[in-house]
Structures are given as C-alpha cells and as structure tokens.
C-alpha cells in the first residue's frame, strides 16, 4: 500500500476515535480516559510490531526523537480528551486538525521541506474551513 492508503486509513480511524472517545469520556475524567486508551494502544502496538517482524535495534538518536514524539502525543491526547469532554466532537475535531498548518510550518522550518503554492493554498483553505466550523 502507498502512503496515500495509510494516510486515508489514519483519517478514517481518527474520525472513529473522535466519535468513540466522545461517547467514552461521558462521566469519566478525561485523564483517566486517556490512560485507558493508552493501556489498550501499548500492547496492540507491540503485538502488531511482533507480528510483522519489525522488532529490531533502534539508534540512540532515533530513540530520543521517538520518546519526544511520544511525549508530544501524550500531551495531545490529554488535551484532546479534555476538549472532547467539554465540547462537541463536531467542533473539537476540526480545531484539532489545525495541526495541519502547524505541521507544514514545522516541516518547512525544521525538516526544510518545500511548501509549494498549491500546498499552501490547500492548507489555507482547510484552515479556513476549520475556523468556519467553530
């Protein structure tokens, strides 16, 4: 499968995550909900890794950045679940997707990726759409 297929699956599962999480956080503290979600994800990720035979050594630099990414993910999840607890999923999810313009900005500044006019216009329209939903 291409990265497009995996990205589409990611979007599908992210959408399901928002709906399922919104239902799940009802009457549950958001931090506890995040902890429960994490307990499910951890063994699931290790099972998939083992099943695909991808357990291998990791360079120290990669490990540092993966740990930092994990910390950022944890912060994102905690904030996301709290937002879902406080607001409607139809408003929280579009705001969460404002990570897209931030990702492009960071990709240009840190990874030196090229931002084309077409890409910038598309992201601008997506961001405007997110703002319109609020």
C-alpha positions as CSV (number, residue, x, y, z in Angstrom):
1,X,0.0,0.0,0.0
2,X,1.1,3.6,-0.7
3,X,1.4,6.3,1.9
4,X,-1.9,7.7,0.5
5,X,-3.7,4.5,1.5
6,X,-2.2,4.6,5.0
7,X,-3.0,8.3,5.4
8,X,-6.6,7.6,4.3
9,X,-6.8,4.8,6.9
10,X,-5.4,7.2,9.5
11,X,-8.1,9.7,8.7
12,X,-10.8,7.1,9.0
13,X,-9.6,5.8,12.3
14,X,-9.0,9.3,13.6
15,X,-12.6,10.1,12.8
16,X,-13.8,7.0,14.6
17,X,-11.5,7.9,17.5
18,X,-13.3,11.2,17.9
19,X,-16.7,9.7,18.0
20,X,-15.9,6.7,20.2
21,X,-13.9,8.9,22.6
22,X,-16.7,11.5,22.9
23,X,-19.1,8.7,23.9
24,X,-16.4,7.1,26.2
25,X,-15.5,10.3,28.1
26,X,-19.1,10.8,29.3
27,X,-18.9,10.6,33.0
28,X,-15.2,9.6,33.1
29,X,-12.4,12.0,33.9
30,X,-10.5,12.9,30.7
31,X,-7.1,12.0,32.1
32,X,-8.4,8.5,33.1
33,X,-9.9,8.1,29.7
34,X,-6.6,8.9,28.1
35,X,-4.8,6.4,30.4
36,X,-7.3,3.7,29.5
37,X,-6.8,4.4,25.8
38,X,-3.0,4.2,26.3
39,X,-3.3,0.8,28.1
40,X,-5.1,-0.5,25.0
41,X,-2.7,1.0,22.5
42,X,0.5,-0.2,24.1
43,X,0.0,-3.9,23.8
44,X,-1.7,-3.5,20.5
45,X,1.3,-1.7,19.0
46,X,3.7,-4.3,20.4
47,X,1.6,-7.2,19.0
48,X,1.5,-5.6,15.5
49,X,5.2,-4.9,15.7
50,X,5.9,-8.5,16.7
51,X,3.5,-10.0,14.1
52,X,5.2,-8.0,11.3
53,X,8.7,-9.0,12.5
54,X,9.7,-5.4,12.9
55,X,11.4,-5.7,16.3
56,X,14.9,-4.6,15.7
57,X,17.6,-2.3,17.2
58,X,17.0,1.4,17.3
59,X,19.7,4.0,17.0
60,X,20.0,6.3,20.1
61,X,19.2,9.5,18.1
62,X,16.0,7.8,16.7
63,X,15.1,6.6,20.2
64,X,15.4,10.2,21.6
65,X,13.1,11.6,19.0
66,X,10.6,8.8,19.2
67,X,10.4,9.4,23.0
68,X,9.9,13.1,22.4
69,X,7.3,12.3,19.9
70,X,5.6,10.0,22.4
71,X,5.6,12.8,25.0
72,X,4.0,15.2,22.4
73,X,1.4,12.5,21.6
74,X,0.6,12.1,25.2
75,X,0.1,15.9,25.7
76,X,-2.0,16.0,22.5
77,X,-4.2,13.1,23.7
78,X,-4.7,14.6,27.2
79,X,-5.7,17.9,25.7
80,X,-7.9,16.2,23.0
81,X,-9.8,14.1,25.5
82,X,-10.4,17.1,27.8
83,X,-11.6,19.1,24.8
84,X,-14.0,16.3,23.8
85,X,-15.3,16.2,27.4
86,X,-16.0,19.9,27.4
87,X,-17.2,20.4,23.8
88,X,-19.0,18.8,20.9
89,X,-16.9,16.4,18.7
90,X,-18.1,18.3,15.6
91,X,-16.2,21.4,16.9
92,X,-13.3,19.7,18.6
93,X,-12.1,17.6,15.7
94,X,-11.8,20.5,13.2
95,X,-9.8,22.5,15.7
96,X,-7.6,19.5,16.3
97,X,-7.0,19.3,12.6
98,X,-5.4,22.8,12.7
99,X,-2.3,20.7,13.5
100,X,-2.0,20.5,9.7
101,X,-0.8,24.1,9.1
102,X,1.4,23.8,12.1
103,X,2.9,20.6,10.7
104,X,3.6,22.3,7.4
105,X,5.3,25.2,9.2
106,X,7.4,22.9,11.3
107,X,8.2,20.7,8.3
108,X,9.5,23.8,6.4
109,X,11.4,25.2,9.4
110,X,12.9,22.0,10.9
111,X,12.9,19.5,8.0
112,X,13.5,22.0,5.2
113,X,10.6,20.6,3.2
114,X,9.4,22.7,0.3
115,X,6.0,24.3,0.6
116,X,4.5,24.8,-2.9
117,X,1.9,27.4,-3.7
118,X,-0.6,24.7,-4.3
119,X,0.1,23.1,-0.9
120,X,0.0,26.4,0.9
121,X,-3.4,27.3,-0.8
122,X,-4.9,23.9,0.1
123,X,-3.8,24.1,3.7
124,X,-5.1,27.7,3.9
125,X,-8.5,26.6,2.7
126,X,-8.5,23.7,5.1
127,X,-7.6,26.0,8.0
128,X,-10.4,28.4,6.9
129,X,-12.8,25.5,6.9
130,X,-11.8,24.6,10.4
131,X,-12.3,28.2,11.6
132,X,-15.7,28.3,9.9
133,X,-16.9,25.2,11.9
134,X,-16.3,26.9,15.2
